[in-house]
C-alpha cells in the first residue's frame, strides 16, 4: 500500500498546495477563494507551532495559453510573464497571502524535472506509443469521454464545464498505462477513506474508477508550446502531466533530496471540483508508478456562484477581488467567503449578503466590542489594564467559553478544513462576551466608587480584554491586519510579543494579559460602509 502524506517518513513540514492557476486571463474571485483558504489553513498550522510549506503558482503551457497569446500578438512566454507579474503575484500580495513558494511551469527547475519523471516512466515501460481520436476541450485541456458531453439545441456537443463546443482531434500520442492502476486506486481509497473530500467528491471518483479507466494520452503532437518529450521532441508533454508534477518539483524532486524528504507529499491539495479527477485519479496513479508516497488529502471546494452561474470569465461573472476589497477591505474579504460558504459546497455571492454580514458581525459584534472595551479601560483606569480580583460565575463562563472556542476552532479549521464552523465558533464567543458586557453593565458599576465596586469594575474589564486577547489570536490566520491592530490596542505586543508567534494552544489559557498592560483605543477595526459604488 502506498504511503500517504500523514505517513511520510522523517517529514517536518505541513505541506499545503493550491492548484496552479491557468494564466489565460487575470484571476477572479474563484481563484482567490481557494488561495485564501490555503493561506488561513497554513497560518493556522504555523500558530500551532508547526513548520509549514505553502505552495501556489501558475500553469503556463498548453494549447489554450498558446491561442490566447496569439490573439494578443505576443509569444506564449511573454503572455505568461505579463499575467504573472501584473496580475497573479500582485493579487496574492494584496490579499496578504503568505505563500512560501510560487512555482511557474515554464521555470527550468520544473521543466527539467518533468522530463526526468516522464523519462523514468518510459524506461519502466509505463508509457507506450499509440494513436487517439476523440473530443477535446481546449478550455479544460482534456480529452472528454462521449458520455461527459452535453448537447446544444442544434446538436453540437459541448464541454459540460465551459459550455463550448469540443474539437474532434486525431493525433499520434504517447500513453500512460493508467488502466492498470484502477484496482490499486480502489484499494487505496478503501484503506484511506479521508483521502478525497468532501464525501460527495469521494463517491464520484470511486464510481468513476469502478467503471474502468482508459490509458491516458500524455503527449501532444499538433502544437509545440509545452515541455518536449525527452525521447521524441516532436511531441510535448500533456499539460496536465506537466502541471501535476509541480507539487513534486517545487519541493526538490530530483534536485534537493533533503527538502523533498522533509516536505513531500502534500498533506493537503486544495483544488476546485472541476479538476478532481486529475488530482485523485491521475496524480496518485503517476505517484504509484514512480514508487512515491501519495498525498494526505485532496479537498475539492465547490463553485462560487453569481446570479446562479459558476464564476468564470467566459460567462462574464468573473468579478475581480479588488472590486470587493476596495469597499470592504482585505481582511473582511478574507473572512467573508470562508464564513459565508461551507467549504466543499457550492456557494452564492451577493454584494447585499456581504454588506449585511459585515455590518452585523464585523462592525457591530466584533469591532464595536473592541472599541467599547478599550474606551472603558481608558476612561475608568487611565488605559492601564486593571487586576481582576472579584471574579465569579459570570467570569468563569467566559473562561470556559474561550477554551471551548479554541478547541472547536482548532479542530474545525486545523483538522476538518471546516473554515465556516471554526470561524463561527470564534464569533459565537464574541457574542458571548458582548452579552457579558450587556449583563454586567460596567458603566453602571463604575458609579460605585467603593473598593468593592471598583474591584468589580476592574474584573469586568479585565475579563473582556483578556477575552479579546484570545479572539485576536484565533482570528489572526483569517484577518491578520485587524487582529494585529487589536493585539496592539490591548498592549499585547509589548507584553506578550508578536501576534504571529502566539500558539493556538495557548489562546485559551486564561490570564495571559498582564495587569498594567497599556490599553489604547486605536482606529475602528471595521469602519461603517459607504453606499455600494455605482457599477
ABEGO torsion letter per residue (X at the ends): XBBBAAABBGBABBBBBBBBBBAABBBBAAAAAAAAAAAAAAAAAAAAGBBBBBBBEBBABEAAAAAAAAAAGBBAAAAAAAAAAAAAAAAAAAAGBBBABBBBAABAAAAAAAAAAAAAAAAAGABBBBBBBEBBBAAAGBBBBAAABBBBAAGBBBBAAAGBBBBBBBBBBBBBBAAAAAAAAAAAAAABAAABOBAAAAAAAAAAAAAEBBBBBABBAABABBBBBAABAABBBBAAAAAAAAAAAAAGBGABAAAAAAAOBBABBBBBAAAAAAAAAAAAAAAAAAGBBBBABBBBBBBBBBGGBBBBAAAGABBBAAAAAAAAEAAAAAAAAAAABBBGBBBBBBAAAAAAAAAAAAAAAAAAAAAAAAAAAAAAAGGBBBBBAABBAAAAAAAAAAAAAAAAAAAAAAAAGBAAAAAAAAAAAAAAAAAAAAAAGAAAAAABABAAAAAAAAAAAAAAAAAAAAAAAAAAAABAAAAAAAAAAAGAAAAAEBAAABBAAAAABBGABBBGBBBBBBBBABBBBBBBBBX
